[in-house]
Amino acid sequence: LRRGAAEFGGIALAGEPLFLKRVAEQGTAAGLKWEEMKIWMFTGSEYVSEHWRSYMQSLLRQDPSRPERGAVYLTYGLTELGLAVGFETAPLAALRRALVAQGGSPYLSEAEARA
């Protein structure tokens, strides 16, 4: 990641939520300076809460209001077939954040998202 971030304008990582969480946590533990990298993560295959996304963006030192500097997006589809039929955009991710901020998430708490 260090070499790729220096050589390219940004890095896109795709994977299951737990795999990407592990990459971010281990990178943080290894001293990666996420704030110096443009990292876009794409995940799907299971429900992802806004608390999980917030946790990931805090690890990656991302500002949700600046998706051009990196973001965590969700894909929607039939992963069993390897088919993504849709993906989030920055406005949709902002809408999800706003909805959760007004009423909380009915799914995972912040503590569950970190587990």
N, C-alpha and C positions, 0 to 999 in steps of 0.2 A: 504494500500500500504506500509506503513512504516513497519508493522509487516511482511508482505509477503516478502518484499525485504530483510529483515534481516534473514528470515528463509530459503529462497530459493535462488538459484543462479541467478535467473532472473525472470522477470514477463512479460507475454505476455498479451496484452490487444487488444481485437478485437471489432470493432464497426463502426458506421457511422462516417464520418469525423467531423460533428458538435458535436457529443457526445464526441469524443476523444479530440477535441479542448477544450471543456468545462472542461473535466477531467484535462487536462494539465494546463489550466489557473487557475482553482480553486485550484489545488495542489500547484501551484506556489504562489498564494495568501495566502494559508494556511501555507506556509513556508516549503513545502517538499523540501528536498535536492536531487533533481533529479540526480545530478552529482554523488551521492553515490549509485545510483541504476542502474541496467541493465534493461531497459525497451524496449520491442519491441512492437510496435503498428502495427496492421494490419487493413487496412480499404479498403473499396470499395463502391459499390452501386452508385457512382457518380464520375464524373471527379475530380481529385485532381491535382492541379498545383504544380510545383516545388517551387513556392513562399510559398504555404501553408505548404509543407513539411519542407522547411527551417525555417519557423516560428515555427512549432512544434518542430523541433530539437533544435532551440534556447531556447524555453521554457524548454525542457527536458535536456538542457545542453549536447547535443550529438554532437560528432565529426563525420561527415559523412564518414571520411576516416577510422573510427574504428567501423564497424558494429558489431563486436563481443562484444562491450560495450553497444549496444542498437541501434535501428534503427526504422524508420517509413517506412513500406512497403505497397504496394498496391496489392489488389487481383483483378482478372478479372474473370467475369463469369456472371451467370444469377441469380442475387440475389433474383429475384422474386420467384425462385424455390429453393432458399437456396443452390445453386450449385456454387462453385468456380471452374473454369476450369483452372485457372492459377494464379501464384503469382510472384511478383518481386523477384529478387535475388540482392545481393549487386552490382554485375557488371552492371545489368540493371539500377538500381537506379543511379549509378555513370554516366552511359551514358546519362540518362535524364538530370542530373545536368550539364554535360558538354555541351550538346546541348543548354540548356537554357542560359548558361554563354556566349556562342558564339553569340546568336542571340536574346535572350529574349524569354519570353513566349507569345504566341499569345492568351492566355486565360485569366488568372487572374493576375492583378498587385499585388505587395506586399501589398498595402493597402487593396485591395479586399480580399486577402487571410486572413487578420486579422479580417475582418468584421464578 
